[in-house]
Amino acid sequence: MKNSSLSDSEKELIEKTRELFDADQFNGEVRGKAIMSLYNAFPLEHAKSKIIGVLQTDSLNVEQWYNINDLRLVYFYIREAYGETTLGRVGFDIINSGVFPEEIRDARDAVLAVAPAFYMNVRGENIGDVEVTFEDEKQIRMKFTTPFPCSFETGILKGSAHKFGEVVLIEHASDCCRNKGDDHCELTIRF
């Protein structure tokens, strides 16, 4: 690690996390601006330097692209060190502080914009996918094979709806979860 702000126990946790979640399985990059949103949304000021340390850099540059596996490791590190709830809240806050295009005028459109937003901020050969299936006007199913934890993605979806004054009910399919080693998570979003 480049950044000396990480203690030996934190470095051990990062290595354990790297092994546990196969931290090098994706081949792509993430836009620095997206990482800056994560950094700014993280609720614990004293821990923000840890994000920089996990990314193995001295500072964040919004114009630069970063290794997707390092960012994936940041998310799993946050989850292991601070819990699922904190990681979900970070996802929520990233979206809640973001600017949406003018054509997005309601919660349903905002939730649907999560898929194209992923591709605007992540590039590469093996970056996963977000598939959307319309059940009806009040229900959407999304299948995520992206490299990030489902609690983070759930936070993003909830934050997208909240931005437009709605609360959504999100149900995670019990038969598949990347946290259990499956290749995808399936979420049903009800408005």
C-alpha positions in Angstrom: 0.0 0.0 0.0 1.3 3.4 -0.9 -0.6 5.3 1.8 0.8 5.0 5.3 -2.5 6.0 6.9 -3.4 2.3 7.1 -2.5 0.4 10.2 -1.1 -3.1 10.1 -4.4 -4.6 11.1 -6.2 -2.6 8.4 -3.7 -3.9 5.8 -4.4 -7.4 7.1 -8.1 -6.8 6.7 -7.6 -5.6 3.2 -5.5 -8.6 2.2 -8.1 -10.9 3.8 -10.9 -9.1 1.9 -8.9 -9.4 -1.3 -8.7 -13.1 -0.9 -12.2 -13.6 0.4 -13.9 -11.7 -2.5 -11.5 -12.7 -5.4 -10.5 -9.0 -5.7 -8.8 -9.4 -9.1 -11.5 -11.1 -11.1 -12.7 -8.1 -13.1 -10.9 -6.2 -15.9 -11.9 -2.6 -16.2 -11.6 0.9 -14.8 -13.8 3.3 -12.9 -14.0 7.1 -13.5 -12.2 9.1 -10.8 -15.3 11.4 -10.6 -17.4 8.5 -9.5 -14.8 7.5 -6.8 -14.8 11.1 -5.6 -18.5 10.8 -5.0 -17.9 7.8 -2.9 -15.2 9.6 -1.0 -17.4 12.6 -0.4 -20.4 10.5 0.7 -18.4 8.4 3.2 -19.8 9.5 6.6 -16.7 9.0 8.7 -14.1 11.8 8.0 -11.3 10.0 9.9 -11.7 7.0 7.6 -11.6 8.8 4.3 -7.8 8.4 4.1 -8.3 4.7 4.3 -10.2 4.8 1.0 -7.1 6.5 -0.6 -4.9 3.9 1.0 -7.0 1.0 -0.3 -6.9 2.6 -3.8 -3.1 2.5 -3.5 -2.7 6.2 -4.5 -1.7 9.4 -2.7 -4.7 11.4 -3.9 -7.8 11.2 -6.1 -7.9 12.8 -9.5 -11.5 13.2 -11.0 -10.1 13.0 -14.5 -8.2 9.8 -14.0 -9.5 6.2 -14.4 -8.8 3.7 -11.6 -8.6 -0.1 -11.5 -12.0 -1.5 -10.9 -10.6 -4.2 -8.6 -9.1 -1.6 -6.3 -12.5 0.2 -6.1 -14.2 -3.1 -5.6 -11.8 -3.8 -2.7 -12.7 -0.4 -1.2 -16.4 -1.3 -1.1 -15.7 -4.7 0.4 -13.3 -3.1 2.9 -16.0 -0.6 3.9 -18.5 -3.5 4.3 -16.1 -5.6 6.4 -14.8 -2.7 8.5 -18.0 -0.6 9.0 -20.9 -2.9 8.1 -23.6 -3.4 5.4 -25.7 -0.5 6.7 -22.8 2.0 6.3 -22.1 0.7 2.8 -25.8 1.0 1.8 -25.8 4.5 3.2 -22.8 5.5 1.1 -24.7 4.3 -2.0 -27.7 6.3 -1.0 -25.7 9.4 -0.3 -23.8 9.2 -3.6 -27.0 9.4 -5.6 -28.8 11.8 -3.3 -26.0 14.4 -3.8 -25.8 13.8 -7.5 -27.3 15.8 -10.4 -29.8 14.0 -12.6 -30.5 14.9 -16.3 -33.5 17.1 -16.8 -35.4 14.3 -18.7 -35.5 12.2 -15.4 -38.5 13.5 -13.6 -39.6 10.7 -11.3 -38.3 7.9 -9.1 -39.0 5.2 -11.6 -36.9 6.9 -14.3 -34.2 7.6 -11.7 -34.0 3.9 -10.8 -33.9 2.9 -14.4 -31.0 5.4 -15.0 -28.8 3.4 -12.6 -28.0 0.9 -15.5 -26.8 3.5 -18.0 -25.0 5.5 -15.3 -23.0 2.4 -14.5 -21.7 2.2 -18.1 -20.9 5.9 -18.0 -18.6 5.5 -15.0 -17.1 2.0 -15.6 -15.3 0.8 -18.7 -13.5 -2.3 -19.7 -13.8 -5.9 -21.1 -15.1 -7.6 -17.9 -17.1 -5.2 -15.8 -20.3 -7.0 -15.3 -23.8 -6.0 -16.3 -27.1 -4.6 -15.2 -30.1 -6.2 -16.8 -33.6 -4.6 -16.4 -36.9 -6.4 -16.7 -40.2 -4.6 -16.5 -42.7 -6.5 -14.5 -45.4 -3.8 -14.6 -45.7 0.0 -13.9 -45.1 -0.5 -10.2 -42.4 -3.2 -10.3 -39.0 -3.6 -12.0 -36.5 -6.5 -11.6 -32.8 -5.8 -11.9 -30.1 -8.4 -12.2 -26.6 -7.2 -11.2 -23.4 -9.0 -12.2 -21.4 -5.9 -11.4 -18.3 -6.1 -9.2 -19.8 -4.3 -6.3 -21.7 -5.5 -3.2 -25.4 -5.7 -3.3 -25.9 -3.5 -0.2 -24.1 -0.7 -2.1 -26.3 -1.1 -5.1 -29.5 -1.3 -3.0 -28.4 2.0 -1.4 -28.0 3.6 -4.9 -31.5 2.4 -5.9 -33.1 3.7 -2.7 -31.2 7.0 -3.1 -32.4 7.4 -6.7 -36.0 7.0 -5.6 -35.5 9.3 -2.6 -34.1 12.0 -4.8 -37.6 12.3 -6.3 -39.5 12.0 -3.0 -40.4 8.3 -3.1 -39.5 5.3 -1.0 -39.1 2.0 -2.8 -39.4 -1.5 -1.5 -36.4 -3.6 -2.6 -36.6 -7.4 -2.3 -33.4 -9.4 -2.8 -34.0 -12.8 -4.3 -33.0 -15.4 -1.7 -31.7 -18.0 -4.2 -28.8 -15.9 -5.5 -26.3 -13.5 -4.0 -22.8 -12.4 -4.9 -22.1 -12.3 -1.1 -22.6 -16.0 -1.1 -20.4 -16.7 -4.1 -23.1 -16.6 -6.8 -22.4 -14.7 -10.0 -25.3 -12.2 -9.7 -27.9 -10.6 -7.4 -31.5 -10.1 -8.4 -33.4 -7.3 -6.9 -37.1 -6.5 -7.3 -38.0 -2.8 -6.9 -41.6 -1.9 -6.1 -42.8 1.7 -6.3 
